[in-house]
Amino acid sequence: MHFLRRNSLMLGTAFTLAACASTLDKIAHVGQAPALSPIAVPANMAAGAPVYVPQPPPNVQPRELNSLWQTGSRSFFRDPRAQKVGDILTVNIDIGDQAKIANTTSRSTTSAEKSGVPNFLGLESRLKGVLPDAVDPSNLVNLGSDSSNTGTGSVDRSETINLTIAAVVTQVLPNGNLVIQGQQEVRVNNEVRELTVSGVVRPEDISNLNTIRHTQISEARISYGGRGQITDVQQPRLGQQLFDLIWPF
């Protein structure tokens, strides 16, 4: 118990300090609009650091002398599609997910047991000497049970996101696939809406308009959210979140 109390006290102290730091930071910016992030690839993003996955060795072809055609080139003329680090392509995000589940379970059980010994070689008259005086030989056991269980559950969810964002190529993998990352921030009054997308795409999937769909992005990470006064109001208080975590009932 002493160990548990000590750990609980340390956890509570750390949570309080973190909450105070966050609260003080918000107090320092009261009346100000949320700041926008600088234009850069954040180091903590999925595509901000090199991606280490098994890849075939790069296919390096020497340039042919006195020739307009380069071995390994995908096209004769300049390809306007993104193909190297720093190039930009457009990602079309069109998510329309729907899930509907309905389950119903019903169970009912009824059982009854009844037994007696009205006549048993005359020994039934001696039962009162062994059993209580109220014993009835013709109705020694009379048991019954009745149980029922009914459960109903349903899930009805619908999500729709229709957005377009420009992403930049941050890395070219040895097999030619491109690692992309894009971030968009829009501030309306005192609320900032953030859209982030990252993942790995094949150059062959990029259209001639230099666009790609989100369904063609491998290891896609798409985030759409916001920060500001409205988002803060919609979040539970820190004390309520802590109470929900430690309350066992």
C-alpha positions as YAML, in Angstrom:
chain: A
units: angstrom
residues:
- id: 1
  name: MET
  ca: [0.00, 0.00, 0.00]
- id: 2
  name: HIS
  ca: [2.85, 2.37, 0.81]
- id: 3
  name: PHE
  ca: [4.40, 1.67, -2.60]
- id: 4
  name: LEU
  ca: [1.06, 2.24, -4.30]
- id: 5
  name: ARG
  ca: [0.46, 5.50, -2.46]
- id: 6
  name: ARG
  ca: [3.93, 6.75, -3.30]
- id: 7
  name: ASN
  ca: [3.55, 5.95, -7.00]
- id: 8
  name: SER
  ca: [0.09, 7.52, -7.06]
- id: 9
  name: LEU
  ca: [1.48, 10.66, -5.45]
- id: 10
  name: MET
  ca: [4.34, 10.85, -7.96]
- id: 11
  name: LEU
  ca: [1.96, 10.30, -10.86]
- id: 12
  name: GLY
  ca: [-0.43, 12.94, -9.56]
- id: 13
  name: THR
  ca: [2.42, 15.42, -9.06]
- id: 14
  name: ALA
  ca: [3.78, 14.87, -12.56]
- id: 15
  name: PHE
  ca: [0.32, 15.20, -14.08]
- id: 16
  name: THR
  ca: [-0.33, 18.37, -12.11]
- id: 17
  name: LEU
  ca: [2.97, 19.94, -13.22]
- id: 18
  name: ALA
  ca: [2.30, 19.06, -16.85]
- id: 19
  name: ALA
  ca: [-1.23, 20.42, -16.59]
- id: 20
  name: CYS
  ca: [0.06, 23.61, -14.96]
- id: 21
  name: ALA
  ca: [2.65, 24.10, -17.71]
- id: 22
  name: SER
  ca: [0.01, 23.65, -20.39]
- id: 23
  name: THR
  ca: [-2.40, 25.94, -18.55]
- id: 24
  name: LEU
  ca: [0.23, 28.64, -18.02]
- id: 25
  name: ASP
  ca: [1.13, 28.49, -21.71]
- id: 26
  name: LYS
  ca: [-2.54, 28.97, -22.64]
- id: 27
  name: ILE
  ca: [-2.91, 31.80, -20.12]
- id: 28
  name: ALA
  ca: [0.11, 33.54, -21.67]
- id: 29
  name: HIS
  ca: [-1.67, 33.54, -25.04]
- id: 30
  name: VAL
  ca: [-5.13, 34.59, -23.90]
- id: 31
  name: GLY
  ca: [-6.70, 36.89, -26.46]
- id: 32
  name: GLN
  ca: [-4.28, 35.82, -29.20]
- id: 33
  name: ALA
  ca: [-5.02, 33.65, -32.20]
- id: 34
  name: PRO
  ca: [-3.25, 30.28, -32.39]
- id: 35
  name: ALA
  ca: [0.14, 30.57, -34.07]
- id: 36
  name: LEU
  ca: [0.73, 28.85, -37.40]
- id: 37
  name: SER
  ca: [3.57, 26.37, -37.74]
- id: 38
  name: PRO
  ca: [6.65, 27.34, -39.80]
- id: 39
  name: ILE
  ca: [6.98, 26.01, -43.33]
- id: 40
  name: ALA
  ca: [9.14, 22.94, -42.75]
- id: 41
  name: VAL
  ca: [8.99, 19.17, -42.59]
- id: 42
  name: PRO
  ca: [8.55, 18.41, -38.86]
- id: 43
  name: ALA
  ca: [11.04, 15.88, -37.52]
- id: 44
  name: ASN
  ca: [8.33, 14.00, -35.63]
- id: 45
  name: MET
  ca: [6.19, 13.36, -38.70]
- id: 46
  name: ALA
  ca: [5.98, 9.88, -40.20]
- id: 47
  name: ALA
  ca: [7.74, 11.08, -43.34]
- id: 48
  name: GLY
  ca: [10.04, 13.58, -41.62]
- id: 49
  name: ALA
  ca: [12.76, 10.98, -41.07]
- id: 50
  name: PRO
  ca: [14.19, 8.40, -43.49]
- id: 51
  name: VAL
  ca: [12.07, 5.31, -43.96]
- id: 52
  name: TYR
  ca: [13.94, 2.09, -43.29]
- id: 53
  name: VAL
  ca: [12.23, -0.79, -45.07]
- id: 54
  name: PRO
  ca: [13.67, -3.73, -47.07]
- id: 55
  name: GLN
  ca: [14.44, -2.47, -50.54]
- id: 56
  name: PRO
  ca: [16.19, -3.95, -53.61]
- id: 57
  name: PRO
  ca: [19.57, -2.46, -54.50]
- id: 58
  name: PRO
  ca: [19.38, 0.68, -56.64]
- id: 59
  name: ASN
  ca: [19.65, 0.14, -60.36]
- id: 60
  name: VAL
  ca: [22.33, 2.57, -61.52]
- id: 61
  name: GLN
  ca: [22.64, 2.80, -65.29]
- id: 62
  name: PRO
  ca: [25.48, 4.73, -66.93]
- id: 63
  name: ARG
  ca: [24.54, 7.61, -69.19]
- id: 64
  name: GLU
  ca: [24.87, 6.84, -72.88]
- id: 65
  name: LEU
  ca: [27.23, 9.18, -74.69]
- id: 66
  name: ASN
  ca: [26.00, 11.10, -77.74]
- id: 67
  name: SER
  ca: [22.42, 9.93, -77.17]
- id: 68
  name: LEU
  ca: [19.16, 11.70, -76.37]
- id: 69
  name: TRP
  ca: [17.86, 8.60, -74.62]
- id: 70
  name: GLN
  ca: [19.04, 7.67, -71.15]
- id: 71
  name: THR
  ca: [18.87, 4.04, -70.08]
- id: 72
  name: GLY
  ca: [16.29, 3.57, -67.34]
- id: 73
  name: SER
  ca: [14.40, 6.77, -68.17]
- id: 74
  name: ARG
  ca: [10.60, 6.51, -67.96]
- id: 75
  name: SER
  ca: [9.92, 8.94, -70.79]
- id: 76
  name: PHE
  ca: [11.66, 10.53, -73.73]
- id: 77
  name: PHE
  ca: [10.61, 14.06, -72.88]
- id: 78
  name: ARG
  ca: [10.48, 15.85, -69.54]
- id: 79
  name: ASP
  ca: [8.03, 14.17, -67.15]
- id: 80
  name: PRO
  ca: [6.01, 16.87, -65.32]
- id: 81
  name: ARG
  ca: [5.11, 14.44, -62.54]
- id: 82
  name: ALA
  ca: [6.86, 14.47, -59.18]
- id: 83
  name: GLN
  ca: [9.88, 12.20, -59.19]
- id: 84
  name: LYS
  ca: [12.64, 13.59, -56.99]
- id: 85
  name: VAL
  ca: [13.09, 15.13, -53.55]
- id: 86
  name: GLY
  ca: [11.52, 18.56, -53.36]
- id: 87
  name: ASP
  ca: [8.94, 17.97, -56.10]
- id: 88
  name: ILE
  ca: [5.31, 18.72, -55.27]
- id: 89
  name: LEU
  ca: [2.24, 16.68, -56.12]
- id: 90
  name: THR
  ca: [-1.44, 17.04, -55.28]
- id: 91
  name: VAL
  ca: [-3.20, 14.50, -53.06]
- id: 92
  name: ASN
  ca: [-6.96, 14.10, -53.43]
- id: 93
  name: ILE
  ca: [-8.55, 12.82, -50.21]
- id: 94
  name: ASP
  ca: [-12.05, 11.49, -50.63]
- id: 95
  name: ILE
  ca: [-13.00, 9.30, -47.67]
- id: 96
  name: GLY
  ca: [-16.57, 8.09, -47.38]
- id: 97
  name: ASP
  ca: [-16.65, 5.27, -44.83]
- id: 98
  name: GLN
  ca: [-19.86, 3.81, -43.49]
- id: 99
  name: ALA
  ca: [-20.30, 1.00, -40.99]
- id: 100
  name: LYS
  ca: [-23.57, -0.38, -39.68]
- id: 101
  name: ILE
  ca: [-23.79, -3.35, -37.33]
- id: 102
  name: ALA
  ca: [-26.85, -4.65, -35.48]
- id: 103
  name: ASN
  ca: [-26.74, -7.61, -33.11]
- id: 104
  name: THR
  ca: [-29.58, -9.11, -31.09]
- id: 105
  name: THR
  ca: [-29.21, -11.97, -28.64]
- id: 106
  name: SER
  ca: [-32.06, -13.65, -26.78]
- id: 107
  name: ARG
  ca: [-31.81, -16.66, -24.48]
- id: 108
  name: SER
  ca: [-34.46, -18.30, -22.28]
- id: 109
  name: THR
  ca: [-34.18, -21.42, -20.08]
- id: 110
  name: THR
  ca: [-36.84, -23.10, -17.97]
- id: 111
  name: SER
  ca: [-36.26, -26.22, -15.89]
- id: 112
  name: ALA
  ca: [-38.23, -28.16, -13.24]
- id: 113
  name: GLU
  ca: [-37.40, -31.13, -11.02]
- id: 114
  name: LYS
  ca: [-39.92, -33.01, -8.86]
- id: 115
  name: SER
  ca: [-39.57, -36.32, -6.97]
- id: 116
  name: GLY
  ca: [-41.26, -38.13, -4.11]
- id: 117
  name: VAL
  ca: [-41.53, -41.52, -2.32]
- id: 118
  name: PRO
  ca: [-45.22, -42.13, -1.51]
- id: 119
  name: ASN
  ca: [-44.58, -45.81, -0.82]
- id: 120
  name: PHE
  ca: [-41.24, -47.42, -0.17]
- id: 121
  name: LEU
  ca: [-41.71, -50.68, 1.73]
- id: 122
  name: GLY
  ca: [-43.30, -48.74, 4.56]
- id: 123
  name: LEU
  ca: [-40.06, -46.93, 5.28]
- id: 124
  name: GLU
  ca: [-41.58, -43.64, 4.12]
- id: 125
  name: SER
  ca: [-43.27, -43.36, 7.53]
- id: 126
  name: ARG
  ca: [-39.88, -43.16, 9.20]
- id: 127
  name: LEU
  ca: [-38.75, -40.11, 7.26]
- id: 128
  name: LYS
  ca: [-40.12, -37.79, 9.97]
- id: 129
  name: GLY
  ca: [-37.60, -39.21, 12.36]
- id: 130
  name: VAL
  ca: [-34.75, -38.26, 10.03]
- id: 131
  name: LEU
  ca: [-36.09, -35.23, 8.23]
- id: 132
  name: PRO
  ca: [-38.05, -32.25, 9.60]
- id: 133
  name: ASP
  ca: [-41.62, -32.84, 10.79]
- id: 134
  name: ALA
  ca: [-43.08, -31.06, 7.76]
- id: 135
  name: VAL
  ca: [-41.71, -33.65, 5.36]
- id: 136
  name: ASP
  ca: [-44.17, -34.99, 2.78]
- id: 137
  name: PRO
  ca: [-43.07, -38.37, 1.34]
- id: 138
  name: SER
  ca: [-45.11, -37.79, -1.81]
- id: 139
  name: ASN
  ca: [-43.38, -34.48, -2.47]
- id: 140
  name: LEU
  ca: [-39.81, -34.73, -1.24]
- id: 141
  name: VAL
  ca: [-38.14, -32.59, -3.95]
- id: 142
  name: ASN
  ca: [-39.75, -29.87, -6.00]
- id: 143
  name: LEU
  ca: [-37.26, -27.62, -7.78]
- id: 144
  name: GLY
  ca: [-37.77, -25.10, -10.53]
- id: 145
  name: SER
  ca: [-35.72, -22.40, -12.28]
- id: 146
  name: ASP
  ca: [-36.42, -19.84, -14.94]
- id: 147
  name: SER
  ca: [-33.79, -17.58, -16.52]
- id: 148
  name: SER
  ca: [-33.74, -15.28, -19.51]
- id: 149
  name: ASN
  ca: [-31.20, -12.99, -21.12]
- id: 150
  name: THR
  ca: [-31.74, -10.45, -23.86]
- id: 151
  name: GLY
  ca: [-29.05, -8.25, -25.39]
- id: 152
  name: THR
  ca: [-29.18, -5.73, -28.18]
- id: 153
  name: GLY
  ca: [-26.28, -3.78, -29.71]
- id: 154
  name: SER
  ca: [-25.96, -1.54, -32.72]
- id: 155
  name: VAL
  ca: [-23.26, 0.54, -34.42]
- id: 156
  name: ASP
  ca: [-24.09, 3.17, -37.03]
- id: 157
  name: ARG
  ca: [-21.10, 5.27, -38.11]
- id: 158
  name: SER
  ca: [-20.56, 7.51, -41.10]
- id: 159
  name: GLU
  ca: [-17.41, 9.49, -41.92]
- id: 160
  name: THR
  ca: [-16.91, 11.77, -44.89]
- id: 161
  name: ILE
  ca: [-13.77, 13.77, -45.73]
- id: 162
  name: ASN
  ca: [-13.30, 15.49, -49.07]
- id: 163
  name: LEU
  ca: [-10.10, 17.53, -49.22]
- id: 164
  name: THR
  ca: [-7.19, 18.37, -51.49]
- id: 165
  name: ILE
  ca: [-3.66, 19.04, -50.27]
- id: 166
  name: ALA
  ca: [-0.28, 19.57, -51.90]
- id: 167
  name: ALA
  ca: [2.50, 17.29, -50.64]
- id: 168
  name: VAL
  ca: [6.24, 17.40, -51.16]
- id: 169
  name: VAL
  ca: [8.55, 14.48, -51.91]
- id: 170
  name: THR
  ca: [10.85, 14.07, -48.92]
- id: 171
  name: GLN
  ca: [12.66, 10.89, -49.92]
- id: 172
  name: VAL
  ca: [13.18, 8.61, -52.91]
- id: 173
  name: LEU
  ca: [13.48, 4.94, -51.95]
- id: 174
  name: PRO
  ca: [15.96, 2.65, -53.74]
- id: 175
  name: ASN
  ca: [13.16, 0.97, -55.70]
- id: 176
  name: GLY
  ca: [11.91, 4.34, -56.99]
- id: 177
  name: ASN
  ca: [8.93, 4.78, -54.67]
- id: 178
  name: LEU
  ca: [8.42, 8.26, -53.25]
- id: 179
  name: VAL
  ca: [7.92, 9.22, -49.62]
- id: 180
  name: ILE
  ca: [5.62, 12.24, -49.45]
- id: 181
  name: GLN
  ca: [4.50, 14.54, -46.68]
- id: 182
  name: GLY
  ca: [2.15, 17.50, -46.75]
- id: 183
  name: GLN
  ca: [0.73, 19.79, -44.12]
- id: 184
  name: GLN
  ca: [-1.91, 22.47, -44.46]
- id: 185
  name: GLU
  ca: [-3.12, 24.96, -41.87]
- id: 186
  name: VAL
  ca: [-6.07, 27.31, -42.21]
- id: 187
  name: ARG
  ca: [-6.88, 29.84, -39.50]
- id: 188
  name: VAL
  ca: [-10.42, 31.17, -39.28]
- id: 189
  name: ASN
  ca: [-10.85, 33.73, -36.49]
- id: 190
  name: ASN
  ca: [-9.29, 32.00, -33.45]
- id: 191
  name: GLU
  ca: [-9.46, 28.42, -34.71]
- id: 192
  name: VAL
  ca: [-6.76, 26.64, -36.75]
- id: 193
  name: ARG
  ca: [-7.73, 23.67, -38.91]
- id: 194
  name: GLU
  ca: [-4.85, 21.30, -39.60]
- id: 195
  name: LEU
  ca: [-4.57, 18.71, -42.36]
- id: 196
  name: THR
  ca: [-1.60, 16.37, -42.57]
- id: 197
  name: VAL
  ca: [-0.90, 13.55, -45.01]
- id: 198
  name: SER
  ca: [2.14, 11.31, -45.43]
- id: 199
  name: GLY
  ca: [2.99, 7.93, -46.92]
- id: 200
  name: VAL
  ca: [4.69, 6.11, -49.78]
- id: 201
  name: VAL
  ca: [3.52, 6.29, -53.40]
- id: 202
  name: ARG
  ca: [4.55, 4.70, -56.69]
- id: 203
  name: PRO
  ca: [5.53, 7.10, -59.48]
- id: 204
  name: GLU
  ca: [3.37, 5.00, -61.84]
- id: 205
  name: ASP
  ca: [0.26, 5.86, -59.80]
- id: 206
  name: ILE
  ca: [0.74, 9.61, -60.22]
- id: 207
  name: SER
  ca: [-1.55, 10.89, -62.97]
- id: 208
  name: ASN
  ca: [-0.47, 13.09, -65.86]
- id: 209
  name: LEU
  ca: [-1.97, 16.00, -63.91]
- id: 210
  name: ASN
  ca: [0.51, 15.30, -61.10]
- id: 211
  name: THR
  ca: [-2.24, 14.14, -58.74]
- id: 212
  name: ILE
  ca: [-2.76, 10.99, -56.73]
- id: 213
  name: ARG
  ca: [-5.65, 9.57, -54.69]
- id: 214
  name: HIS
  ca: [-5.34, 8.74, -51.02]
- id: 215
  name: THR
  ca: [-6.21, 5.10, -51.76]
- id: 216
  name: GLN
  ca: [-2.97, 4.81, -53.76]
- id: 217
  name: ILE
  ca: [-0.79, 5.86, -50.83]
- id: 218
  name: SER
  ca: [0.88, 3.04, -48.93]
- id: 219
  name: GLU
  ca: [1.33, 3.43, -45.17]
- id: 220
  name: ALA
  ca: [-0.92, 6.48, -45.42]
- id: 221
  name: ARG
  ca: [-1.20, 8.70, -42.38]
- id: 222
  name: ILE
  ca: [-3.99, 11.25, -42.70]
- id: 223
  name: SER
  ca: [-4.85, 13.60, -39.88]
- id: 224
  name: TYR
  ca: [-7.54, 16.25, -39.85]
- id: 225
  name: GLY
  ca: [-8.17, 18.24, -36.72]
- id: 226
  name: GLY
  ca: [-7.80, 21.64, -35.19]
- id: 227
  name: ARG
  ca: [-6.64, 23.71, -32.28]
- id: 228
  name: GLY
  ca: [-7.98, 26.84, -30.72]
- id: 229
  name: GLN
  ca: [-10.76, 28.01, -28.45]
- id: 230
  name: ILE
  ca: [-13.52, 25.83, -29.92]
- id: 231
  name: THR
  ca: [-11.35, 22.70, -29.74]
- id: 232
  name: ASP
  ca: [-10.42, 23.47, -26.12]
- id: 233
  name: VAL
  ca: [-14.07, 23.82, -25.13]
- id: 234
  name: GLN
  ca: [-14.95, 20.49, -26.74]
- id: 235
  name: GLN
  ca: [-12.26, 18.60, -24.79]
- id: 236
  name: PRO
  ca: [-12.96, 17.28, -21.25]
- id: 237
  name: ARG
  ca: [-11.16, 19.04, -18.43]
- id: 238
  name: LEU
  ca: [-7.79, 17.59, -17.32]
- id: 239
  name: GLY
  ca: [-9.22, 16.58, -13.97]
- id: 240
  name: GLN
  ca: [-12.07, 14.72, -15.63]
- id: 241
  name: GLN
  ca: [-9.67, 12.87, -17.93]
- id: 242
  name: LEU
  ca: [-7.54, 11.82, -14.94]
- id: 243
  name: PHE
  ca: [-10.65, 10.72, -13.03]
- id: 244
  name: ASP
  ca: [-11.78, 8.59, -15.98]
- id: 245
  name: LEU
  ca: [-8.40, 6.89, -16.11]
- id: 246
  name: ILE
  ca: [-8.11, 5.91, -12.45]
- id: 247
  name: TRP
  ca: [-11.78, 5.29, -11.56]
- id: 248
  name: PRO
  ca: [-12.27, 1.48, -11.68]
- id: 249
  name: PHE
  ca: [-16.10, 1.43, -11.72]
...
